[in-house]
Amino acid sequence: MDTNILPERENGAFVSSNLFLPLRLFMGLTFLYAGLQHLTDPSFFDPSKSGYIGHLISQYAVGSPIHYFLLAVAPNAVMFGWLVAVGEVLIGIGTLTGFLFRPAALAGLTLNFMFFLSATWNAFPFYFGSDIVFVMCWLTLLLIGPQPSLSVDGAIAKHFHAFGWLVTKPATYTQPQNMRPRNESPSPLSTRASLYPNQVQEVNKAFDRIKQQFVTHRETVTILEFVRAFVISLGVDRADTPRLLNAIQNLVNRKEAAAL
């Protein structure tokens, strides 16, 4: 399964990205409506009307932090107005259909941020202006991405893995290990935790030889049996076994030297 595309439900867990669908619909419809309104409003492109885009730009430039940018745009207000109106329509369509959703959200964020610095910059308190709210909404949609099964981007990314960046892997609830259902078998132990039969035989032979050499030392025999069980049950590598045996031999030799 493609790691970038997951079903809307996984193991019965509801994908949290679906919770943002109302916000996505609201932002898409709002921008589509705004763009169509500008395109069908004759006063928006008519310099003789009060709603002319050039007059609005001149008004917004007063006290705006992007004052010089607005004054530079004013002579080409009609072209700028067309760019804004068409851009709003495309952003709305992209948001609703989920086609190039993230680029559309980024464009919407940029446009609303520019409106915040101009049209609603002088709104006080700041939350009286809607553009800063739209900025945060676009930022949320940009981060969450489109719903894979409810967007064109999801279909594209599913068939063309190179476009997996268009969507985000949905966040799903992962069941804790201590909440495993009773009928579910526990995970198997590591394959290293058991030795092959021929290895067990070699280990037993080695321990038997050591045991015969030091059969008179009861403490040594007891230690050997513990070590034998440890090696076989935990699956210590054969490379480690000689070191264990040598350590026991050195311990016995030190005891014999001390006794002499």
Contacts in CASP RR format, 6 or more apart in sequence:
PFRMAT RR
TARGET T0000
AUTHOR 0000-0000-0000
METHOD contacts of the structure
MODEL  1
MDTNILPERENGAFVSSNLFLPLRLFMGLTFLYAGLQHLTDPSFFDPSKS
GYIGHLISQYAVGSPIHYFLLAVAPNAVMFGWLVAVGEVLIGIGTLTGFL
FRPAALAGLTLNFMFFLSATWNAFPFYFGSDIVFVMCWLTLLLIGPQPSL
SVDGAIAKHFHAFGWLVTKPATYTQPQNMRPRNESPSPLSTRASLYPNQV
QEVNKAFDRIKQQFVTHRETVTILEFVRAFVISLGVDRADTPRLLNAIQN
LVNRKEAAAL
2 157 0 8 1.000
2 158 0 8 1.000
2 161 0 8 1.000
2 164 0 8 1.000
3 169 0 8 1.000
4 157 0 8 1.000
4 161 0 8 1.000
4 164 0 8 1.000
4 165 0 8 1.000
4 167 0 8 1.000
4 168 0 8 1.000
4 169 0 8 1.000
5 148 0 8 1.000
5 154 0 8 1.000
5 157 0 8 1.000
5 158 0 8 1.000
5 164 0 8 1.000
5 167 0 8 1.000
5 169 0 8 1.000
6 15 0 8 1.000
6 148 0 8 1.000
6 169 0 8 1.000
6 170 0 8 1.000
6 172 0 8 1.000
7 149 0 8 1.000
8 14 0 8 1.000
8 15 0 8 1.000
8 18 0 8 1.000
8 147 0 8 1.000
8 148 0 8 1.000
8 149 0 8 1.000
8 150 0 8 1.000
8 170 0 8 1.000
9 15 0 8 1.000
10 170 0 8 1.000
10 172 0 8 1.000
11 172 0 8 1.000
11 173 0 8 1.000
11 175 0 8 1.000
13 172 0 8 1.000
13 173 0 8 1.000
14 173 0 8 1.000
15 147 0 8 1.000
15 170 0 8 1.000
15 171 0 8 1.000
15 172 0 8 1.000
16 170 0 8 1.000
16 171 0 8 1.000
17 144 0 8 1.000
17 145 0 8 1.000
17 147 0 8 1.000
17 168 0 8 1.000
17 170 0 8 1.000
17 171 0 8 1.000
18 147 0 8 1.000
20 140 0 8 1.000
20 141 0 8 1.000
20 144 0 8 1.000
20 147 0 8 1.000
21 147 0 8 1.000
21 150 0 8 1.000
23 137 0 8 1.000
23 140 0 8 1.000
23 141 0 8 1.000
24 95 0 8 1.000
24 96 0 8 1.000
24 141 0 8 1.000
24 146 0 8 1.000
24 147 0 8 1.000
25 96 0 8 1.000
26 137 0 8 1.000
27 92 0 8 1.000
27 95 0 8 1.000
27 134 0 8 1.000
27 137 0 8 1.000
27 138 0 8 1.000
27 141 0 8 1.000
28 91 0 8 1.000
28 92 0 8 1.000
28 94 0 8 1.000
28 95 0 8 1.000
28 96 0 8 1.000
29 92 0 8 1.000
29 96 0 8 1.000
30 92 0 8 1.000
31 88 0 8 1.000
31 89 0 8 1.000
31 91 0 8 1.000
31 92 0 8 1.000
31 95 0 8 1.000
31 108 0 8 1.000
32 88 0 8 1.000
32 89 0 8 1.000
32 92 0 8 1.000
32 93 0 8 1.000
32 96 0 8 1.000
34 88 0 8 1.000
35 84 0 8 1.000
35 85 0 8 1.000
35 86 0 8 1.000
35 87 0 8 1.000
35 88 0 8 1.000
35 89 0 8 1.000
36 89 0 8 1.000
38 44 0 8 1.000
38 81 0 8 1.000
38 84 0 8 1.000
38 85 0 8 1.000
38 88 0 8 1.000
39 85 0 8 1.000
39 86 0 8 1.000
39 89 0 8 1.000
41 51 0 8 1.000
42 49 0 8 1.000
43 49 0 8 1.000
43 50 0 8 1.000
43 51 0 8 1.000
43 52 0 8 1.000
44 51 0 8 1.000
44 52 0 8 1.000
44 53 0 8 1.000
44 81 0 8 1.000
44 85 0 8 1.000
45 52 0 8 1.000
45 53 0 8 1.000
45 78 0 8 1.000
45 81 0 8 1.000
45 82 0 8 1.000
46 52 0 8 1.000
47 54 0 8 1.000
47 55 0 8 1.000
52 77 0 8 1.000
53 77 0 8 1.000
53 78 0 8 1.000
53 80 0 8 1.000
53 81 0 8 1.000
53 84 0 8 1.000
54 74 0 8 1.000
54 77 0 8 1.000
54 78 0 8 1.000
56 119 0 8 1.000
57 70 0 8 1.000
57 73 0 8 1.000
57 74 0 8 1.000
57 77 0 8 1.000
57 80 0 8 1.000
57 118 0 8 1.000
58 70 0 8 1.000
58 74 0 8 1.000
60 70 0 8 1.000
60 118 0 8 1.000
60 119 0 8 1.000
60 121 0 8 1.000
61 67 0 8 1.000
61 70 0 8 1.000
61 71 0 8 1.000
61 74 0 8 1.000
61 118 0 8 1.000
62 122 0 8 1.000
63 121 0 8 1.000
63 122 0 8 1.000
64 70 0 8 1.000
64 117 0 8 1.000
64 118 0 8 1.000
64 121 0 8 1.000
65 117 0 8 1.000
65 121 0 8 1.000
66 114 0 8 1.000
66 117 0 8 1.000
66 118 0 8 1.000
70 118 0 8 1.000
73 80 0 8 1.000
84 111 0 8 1.000
87 107 0 8 1.000
87 111 0 8 1.000
88 111 0 8 1.000
90 104 0 8 1.000
90 107 0 8 1.000
91 104 0 8 1.000
91 107 0 8 1.000
91 108 0 8 1.000
91 111 0 8 1.000
92 104 0 8 1.000
93 99 0 8 1.000
93 104 0 8 1.000
94 100 0 8 1.000
94 101 0 8 1.000
94 104 0 8 1.000
95 101 0 8 1.000
95 104 0 8 1.000
95 105 0 8 1.000
95 141 0 8 1.000
97 151 0 8 1.000
97 152 0 8 1.000
98 104 0 8 1.000
98 146 0 8 1.000
98 150 0 8 1.000
98 151 0 8 1.000
98 152 0 8 1.000
98 153 0 8 1.000
98 154 0 8 1.000
99 151 0 8 1.000
99 152 0 8 1.000
99 153 0 8 1.000
100 153 0 8 1.000
100 166 0 8 1.000
101 141 0 8 1.000
101 145 0 8 1.000
101 146 0 8 1.000
101 151 0 8 1.000
101 153 0 8 1.000
101 166 0 8 1.000
102 142 0 8 1.000
102 145 0 8 1.000
102 146 0 8 1.000
102 153 0 8 1.000
102 166 0 8 1.000
105 138 0 8 1.000
105 141 0 8 1.000
105 142 0 8 1.000
105 145 0 8 1.000
106 138 0 8 1.000
106 142 0 8 1.000
108 134 0 8 1.000
108 138 0 8 1.000
109 135 0 8 1.000
109 138 0 8 1.000
109 139 0 8 1.000
109 142 0 8 1.000
112 131 0 8 1.000
112 134 0 8 1.000
112 135 0 8 1.000
112 138 0 8 1.000
113 131 0 8 1.000
113 135 0 8 1.000
115 131 0 8 1.000
115 134 0 8 1.000
116 129 0 8 1.000
116 131 0 8 1.000
116 132 0 8 1.000
116 135 0 8 1.000
119 131 0 8 1.000
120 128 0 8 1.000
120 129 0 8 1.000
120 130 0 8 1.000
120 131 0 8 1.000
120 132 0 8 1.000
123 129 0 8 1.000
126 132 0 8 1.000
127 133 0 8 1.000
144 168 0 8 1.000
145 167 0 8 1.000
145 168 0 8 1.000
146 153 0 8 1.000
146 154 0 8 1.000
146 166 0 8 1.000
146 167 0 8 1.000
147 170 0 8 1.000
148 154 0 8 1.000
148 157 0 8 1.000
148 158 0 8 1.000
148 167 0 8 1.000
148 170 0 8 1.000
151 167 0 8 1.000
153 163 0 8 1.000
153 166 0 8 1.000
153 167 0 8 1.000
154 166 0 8 1.000
154 167 0 8 1.000
156 163 0 8 1.000
156 166 0 8 1.000
157 163 0 8 1.000
157 164 0 8 1.000
157 165 0 8 1.000
157 166 0 8 1.000
157 167 0 8 1.000
180 186 0 8 1.000
192 235 0 8 1.000
192 237 0 8 1.000
193 233 0 8 1.000
193 234 0 8 1.000
193 235 0 8 1.000
194 235 0 8 1.000
195 203 0 8 1.000
195 231 0 8 1.000
195 232 0 8 1.000
195 235 0 8 1.000
199 238 0 8 1.000
200 232 0 8 1.000
202 238 0 8 1.000
203 228 0 8 1.000
203 231 0 8 1.000
203 232 0 8 1.000
203 238 0 8 1.000
203 241 0 8 1.000
204 228 0 8 1.000
204 232 0 8 1.000
206 241 0 8 1.000
206 245 0 8 1.000
207 224 0 8 1.000
207 227 0 8 1.000
207 228 0 8 1.000
207 245 0 8 1.000
210 224 0 8 1.000
210 245 0 8 1.000
210 248 0 8 1.000
210 249 0 8 1.000
211 221 0 8 1.000
211 224 0 8 1.000
214 220 0 8 1.000
214 221 0 8 1.000
214 224 0 8 1.000
214 252 0 8 1.000
215 221 0 8 1.000
217 252 0 8 1.000
217 255 0 8 1.000
220 248 0 8 1.000
220 251 0 8 1.000
220 252 0 8 1.000
223 248 0 8 1.000
223 251 0 8 1.000
224 248 0 8 1.000
227 244 0 8 1.000
227 248 0 8 1.000
230 236 0 8 1.000
231 240 0 8 1.000
231 241 0 8 1.000
231 244 0 8 1.000
236 244 0 8 1.000
END
